[in-house]
Amino acid sequence: MSLFKKASELEEKKAISVLIYGQPGAGKSTLGVSAPGPVVVFDFDGGIRRVNMAHRAEVITVEVNEWSEVGQALADPEMAMFNTIVIDTAGKMLSFMDKDIISKSRDKNPIRSLTLNEYGIRKSMFNSFVQQVLAMGKNLVFIAHEREEKDGDIKKIRPEIGGSSAGDLIKELDLVGYLQLIGTERVISFTPCERFYAKNACNLPSVFKVPIILDANGNMAKDAKGRVIRNTFLSDIVNTYTMSQAERTKRLQHYDDLKSDVELRIADVADADTANKAKEDFDEMEEVFDIRLYANQLLYEKCVKLGLKWSRSDGKYESAKEK
């Protein structure tokens, strides 16, 4: 198999990675477990207990006490049954990494900060974790709190993750969404702006209104037809991305087929008549990406080799002798 692949031959992503951060009480953990199931939550700070029982009845939890347990859980045969791993919270997960790094160092003072070299080690640990989970074909959802920082006179909201790790985290992920309460509505934004960090590598709409899934009494909400509104927000996002990716691959394959047709047609061009007929057909081709531009460029190059010239006044190719 060739190492050089066309866009249509690239393997589709089987899983996506997401960071959701936002205001306290906005429902970050609840949103996290709406990812494609079965879902397992790696709970670093007890966040799963804040999720309404109706939405975590089928969710399995790993209550993490030390970083080594994460590796044990990933290696456990039971991990095969899960489609999504939720990290609650990303900031606490990094704290567990810090403790693990310090415990293996010469200076085992548990309240000290990491050295510059140790921050590099933590970055490698984090990147390895993300790549391992995605290589397993599992979706990865990070939950984080928000924090405010000043950039001159501008206040910017970013995920509450220590040091430069927020930037490192965002680089590794497909989606970063800021969840906020606007009045009584929950809204999640995936497009970055002056006010907050976000990322949208999946070409999704920039803003989504998150459905109300609990009523004022804490019971599961129902729609106008009396049907229970299920907690499927992230599942729907992943499905939309997967379908979009499949449609794009299909379109790329069609583009490759059209290119092959164009190249065969160019091979048959032998004179002004066949060149002009090809030109007419190319101008009427289905417009897939830049196929018309590609076809006309090949035709022009072939006509140059045949000694044909383009007549602007007549709008067609002519032999040099006709000129």
Secondary structure, 3 states (H helix, E strand, C coil): CCCCCCHHHCCCCCCCEEEEEECCCCCHHHHHCCCCCCEEEEECCCHHHHCCHHHHCCCEEEECCCCHHHHHHHHCHHHHHCCEEEEECHHHHHHHHHHHHHHCCCCCCCCCCCCHHHHHHHHHHHHHHHHHHHHCCCEEEEEEEEEEEEECCEEEEEECCCCCHHHHHHHHCCEEEEEEEECCEEEEECCCCCCECCEECCCCCCEEEECCCECCCCCECECCCCCECCCCHHHHHHHHHHHHHHHHHHHHHHHHHHHHHHHHHHHCCCCHHHHHHHHHHHHCCCCCCCHHHHHHHHHHHHHHHHCEEEECCCCEEEECCCC
